[in-house]
Amino acid sequence: MLSAHSKDHVDCVSRVVKNAARLPQAPVPAPILDSWRRSLEQHRLDPGSLQGPRILDQTQLRECRERAEPFLRIASAEVGRLHGQVRDADYCVLLADAQGRTLDYRVDPAIRRDCRKAGLDLGTWWSEGEEGTCGVATVLASRMPLTVHKRDHFRAAFIGLTCSAAPIFDPQGELLGVLDASAVRSPDDRRSQTLIRQLVAQSARQIENAFFMHGAQGHWILRAHAVPGYVDSQPDYLFAWGADGCLLALNPAARRYLRQRFGEVPNHIDEVFEPDALHAAADGAPCRLPGGGDGELLYVRLSVPPRPQRVPQVDKLRDARLDPRIAEHLRLAVRVKDRNLPLLVQGETGAGKEVFARQVHEASARRGKPFVTLNCAAIPESLIESELFGYAAGAFTGASSKGMRGLLQQADGGTLFLDEIGDMPLTLQTRLLRALAEGEVAPLGAARRQAVDIQVICATHRDLAALVAAGSFREDLYFRIGAARFELPPLRSRSDRLALINRVLAEEAASCGESVGLSAAALERLLGYRWPGNLRQLRHVLRYACAVCTGGVIRCADLPAELRGDAPPEAQSAPAANPERQALLDALTRHRWKPGPAAESLGISRATLYRRVRQHGIEMPGKRRS
């Protein structure tokens, strides 16, 4: 039976939706009213429901986080910074994907229990179709920052919450997710949330800009702001273009600015700014360019990409700390790719196939061109075709009025990376094969085919030959994409585990703005673990450890349960488990106890190798210790 409090809310929602047209002024903002109407009439939800939100199970949550890993990694530092601003006022911070699933979550331990009871937790799924009007879902529908305050929520289960949220867009204008700050208790007046909403919107813009800068590396980048002192630190507008001057990426503010000024987004940077003024900006000093939204002057700074070298940058891949097998794969892959042959990268889930593909692209002759990715297993089958081939304006119900360029067109001149190619539907395999064979693409609903110049790198953890035998993968496509095949070793068998651990730890610590080290016992555990999830699992483990450790040192107790096992006290760790000793043993056994190759793989001289062998008491075969 509903409480009087909940019954009043049900009556209010029903009355307002029914009589909205006759009311002189609605008691809630227009986006809230629109969401109430959809929740009641379209989704058929019960405003009196006291059921909490849907929660993903651990497998679903892990898969969603893995698919969104680049987005989560880039956003992590800003999510933490926002929480630092609002935590003393008892707010938690949620980062949801474009479907409303909470994939990152920051909360003070003192209020964690209250937040969880209220439905604010990692893995909660805030879709309007199931939860009705709420912060994340209403932002996904309206695509604008807003506050859903207490009784603004559709379902009675959430009318005690206040949620201020803002959308996050990628450089192509597509929705990446939603940033939200929520509290279990707050004043009744919605205006009390104005500052929180502004902080959330500001952090969402910072994440958008960080995502832009991450993807625009190697291109021309123009930052612009109406005030000169903010050009570098907090640019309003961001533009990126290639060597041919074609615009490749815009942040949302720049996209709105161009549409306001031109009515549409131009294709070339010379249509936006005078070429002479751009050349003047290239000397490093900010200059003023005309053409702001209301005719104001913009201050800009132009970042010039590094001048391309004549010889592919294969030498950068020759790192003495890199596993020799991967170094050789990279060397051969670059040579094969520059002969315009497709590559097939195979390996276990999380083994670093996309990282390998990106390294090959950046060392190849096409390094200054786009690197475009598609995870065939992460996108619903109904959407893969439009994502890959694009569509013309009005091609189907719900299509954008301007159409959409597919990934094949976006990768024109560069590299298209198709991850988990083994999960591509058979019908699309036929279209992909034709596009690769003819060098042309036909967007859905388009009358003409368009030429594309792309190189393809495919990756999978599945046995494609077995799929071909089973009839679920085209044999002709298998031979076309597999002209050169490279098998990546799992993390547990790589000789550069120590270097990888140190590098990933440095990246995760930097994202938190802290300096974090590893105790000897914790490092021993990391080096000895079998890593079924490979590099992706390693990153998640170190991210977790960085979050929970104290004093700037990760100890065994800070590692997830699957790594702790029956770890002995750190003070009692055995000398034989020294990580340097283990690295020496790994190198020597891998090279059949030949000192020269072992020393070279470790990046040290033979004399240093012999000295360390003596220090650690390692007995070489055929030699007796004196």
C-alpha positions, -999 to +999 in steps of 0.1 A: +000+000+000+013+034-009+022+059+017+004+093+017+037+108+005+039+085-025+001+088-032+004+126-034+032+122-059+012+098-081-018+122-081+004+151-090+021+134-119-012+121-133-030+154-129-002+175-145+002+151-175-035+150-181-041+188-178-008+201-191-023+219-221-048+238-198-023+248-171-011+284-174+023+273-162+035+237-156+049+230-121+080+214-136+104+224-164+094+214-200+120+186-204+107+170-171+071+173-183+079+157-216+096+129-198+067+124-175+044+122-205+066+096-222+070+076-189+032+074-184+019+072-220+047+056-240+065+034-214+034+026-193+053+030-160+037+032-126+046+065-108+038+048-075+064+021-080+089+018-051+112-007-068+148+003-071+166+006-104+178-023-125+213-034-117+237-051-141+253-084-129+291-086-126+295-102-160+274-076-178+291-048-159+326-061-168+317-064-205+302-029-206+332-014-189+356-032-213+337-019-243+339+016-229+375+014-216+389+043-236+361+066-226+364+055-189+401+060-189+400+095-204+371+106-181+385+091-149+406+120-137+378+145-143+352+123-126+375+122-095+381+159-096+343+166-097+337+143-068+364+162-048+344+194-054+311+180-042+319+152-018+318+174+013+282+183+005+274+146+005+271+141-033+282+110-052+292+112-089+281+087-116+294+083-151+270+065-174+273+053-210+250+063-239+225+036-227+223+050-192+244+022-175+266+035-146+301+024-154+321+046-130+310+058-096+326+078-068+312+081-033+325+089+001+325+057+023+305+075+050+274+078+027+279+047+005+253+027+023+226+054+021+234+060-016+232+023-024+198+020-006+186+049-028+197+032-060+229+051-065+256+025-072+279+011-098+261-010-124+227+007-120+209+012-154+190+045-156+169+040-188+138+061-192+119+030-204+124+013-171+130+040-145+110+069-160+121+105-154+155+107-137+187+126-141+206+103-165+176+091-186+162+126-191+196+140-202+199+111-227+165+121-241+169+159-240+207+160-248+211+190-225+223+196-189+195+197-164+185+189-128+159+164-118+151+174-083+131+153-058+095+152-070+106+158-106+114+121-107+086+100-122+087+070-099+080+074-062+111+053-054+134+082-063+115+114-052+140+119-023+169+123-047+183+153-065+203+146-096+221+171-118+235+157-150+251+168-183+256+150-216+291+141-230+296+141-268+324+128-290+341+149-317+316+137-343+287+149-322+276+114-311+265+109-274+292+092-254+275+092-220+262+113-191+279+127-160+257+130-129+261+143-094+234+131-070+225+134-033+201+116-011+193+147+009+189+183-002+168+214+002+133+213-014+140+244-036+153+233-071+174+265-073+196+251-046+211+228-073+221+255-097+258+255-087+260+217-087+245+216-122+271+242-134+300+222-119+287+190-136+283+207-170+318+222-167+333+188-159+314+172-189+329+198-212+364+190-198+358+153-206+347+162-241+378+183-246+401+156-232+384+130-255+389+153-284+426+159-277+432+122-273+417+114-307+432+144-325+469+136-318+490+140-349+466+165-366+464+203-367+445+216-337+431+250-331+420+262-297+398+293-294+383+314-266+369+349-263+393+356-235+430+352-243+440+338-209+417+308-213+428+297-248+452+270-235+437+259-202+400+260-209+393+265-247+357+270-256+362+258-292+383+230-306+389+222-343+411+194-358+420+189-394+444+169-415+472+179-438+446+184-466+427+210-445+396+188-442+379+191-408+381+158-389+368+166-355+350+194-335+341+197-299+303+203-293+308+241-288+327+244-321+300+224-338+273+247-325+294+277-334+298+266-370+261+258-374+252+292-360+276+310-383+272+289-415+240+270-411+259+238-415+293+224-406+318+232-434+342+206-448+374+226-450+391+248-424+397+276-450+359+280-451+360+289-414+391+311-410+411+331-434+442+311-445+465+341-439+453+344-403+458+307-397+494+310-410+500+339-386+487+317-357+512+289-365+542+308-351+530+299-315+517+333-304+479+337-299+463+360-324+428+373-328+405+360-356+372+375-365+340+355-366+326+347-331+290+339-326+279+375-324+308+390-343+332+390-313+369+384-318+383+350-309+417+344-295+433+312-308+464+290-305+473+267-333+491+234-326+511+221-356+515+183-359+551+170-359+566+169-394+563+134-408+596+115-413+605+099-446+612+065-431+585+047-412+591+050-375+599+013-370+629+022-348+605+035-322+593-001-319+627-015-311+626-012-273+649-035-255+623-040-228+596-052-254+590-089-257+611-099-288+582-118-303+560-087-303+588-065-315+593-088-345+556-089-352+555-051-352+585-049-375+570-073-400+534-059-397+546-024-406+564-037-437+534-058-448+509-030-442+529-005-463+526-030-491+488-024-489+480-059-475+454-064-448+465-078-414+448-103-391+458-101-354+448-130-332+452-135-295+433-140-262+408-114-250+426-084-235+459-094-251+464-059-266+452-064-301+439-029-306+471-014-290+492-035-315+471-023-344+474+013-333+512+009-330+514-006-365+493+023-379+514+050-362+546+034-375+533+030-410+532+054-440+496+063-431+504+074-396+491+110-403+457+097-415+427+085-394+427+054-373+391+043-370+379+014-348+348-007-347+342-035-322+319-059-341+309-077-309+300-044-290+274-030-314+239-046-320+236-065-353+209-040-364+233-011-361+266-025-374+256-019-411+248+018-406+279+022-385+302+006-411+286+019-443+268+050-432+234+061-446+219+089-467+195+115-455+161+099-448+173+064-455+150+049-428+127+060-400+146+079-373+176+085-396+194+119-393+181+145-417+217+150-429+226+113-431+258+099-415+292+090-428+301+054-421+334+043-406+347+031-439+343+067-452+358+081-420+388+059-424+394+071-460+431+074-465+439+058-432+433+025-413+401+008-403+405-016-373+377-042-371+379-058-337+362-092-330+357-097-368+345-132-360+313-118-346+303-099-378+270-112-392+272-132-424+251-107-444+275-079-435+306-100-443+294-101-480+291-063-481+324-058-464+341-082-489+327-062-518+338-029-504+374-042-498+376-058-532+362-028-552+374+001-530+339+016-530+312+019-504+274+023-508+258+041-478+223+029-470+197+046-492+224+063-513+220+063-551+258+063-558+288+044-546+317+063-532+354+055-536+374+049-504+411+043-498+416+023-467+438-004-452+422-029-429+435-045-397+412-072-383+414-088-349+397-118-332+402-141-302+381-168-321+393-196-344+382-182-378+392-213-396+368-233-374+341-207-381+347-211-418+343-248-415+311-243-395+297-221-422+294-190-399+323-170-416+329-165-453+359-184-466+367-157-493+366-129-466+388-150-444+415-153-470+412-116-480+417-102-445+442-129-435+470-121-460+493-116-430+485-131-396+501-123-363+494-142-330+499-121-299+512-140-269+492-138-236+505-116-209+515-146-187+541-157-213+555-123-222+591-115-212+583-078-207+558-082-179+578-061-155+580-032-180+543-034-187+534-034-150+555-003-145+541+015-175+505+008-167+510+017-131+525+050-141+496+057-164+470+049-137+488+068-110+490+098-134+453+097-140+447+101-103+473+129-100+493+109-075+526+090-072+521+053-065+547+026-060+547-012-056+560-031-026+583-060-034+557-086-023+529-070-044+552-069-075+560-106-069+523-114-069+517-094-101+547-111-119+536-146-108+499-143-117+486-160-148+464-131-160+435-148-177+422-113-187+457-103-200+465-065-203+429-054-198+428-072-165+462-059-155+450-023-161+418-029-140+438-045-112+462-016-110+434+010-112+417-007-083+449-010-063+457+027-069+422+036-057+424+017-024+461+019-014+473+043+013+506+060+017+514+059-020+524+022-019+505-008-033+508-038-010+494-073-013+463-064+008+455-037-018+452-062-047+419-078-057+411-111-040+420-133-070+456-120-068+460-120-030+456-158-025+475-169+006+501-142+004+526-144+032+534-112+052+555-088+031+583-088+057+586-126+052+588-127+014+615-150+003+647-137-013+642-162-042+610-143-052+629-111-060+614-097-093+648-089-108+659-125-101+628-138-118+633-116-148+668-129-152+656-165-149+629-159-175+653-144-200+679-171-195+655-200-198+638-184-228+672-181-246+683-216-235+708-202-210+728-183-237+742-152-220+744-130-251+708-132-263+695-131-227+714-099-220+702-083-252+666-091-245+670-075-211+687-044-225+719-049-205+755-059-213+769-095-208+791-082-180+760-068-162+742-100-168+770-121-152+772-097-122+735-099-115+735-137-119+762-139-092+743-114-070+711-135-071+729-168-067+717-182-100+738-212-111+743-214-149+742-249-164+777-264-169+793-239-145+800-244-108+799-216-083+834-209-069 
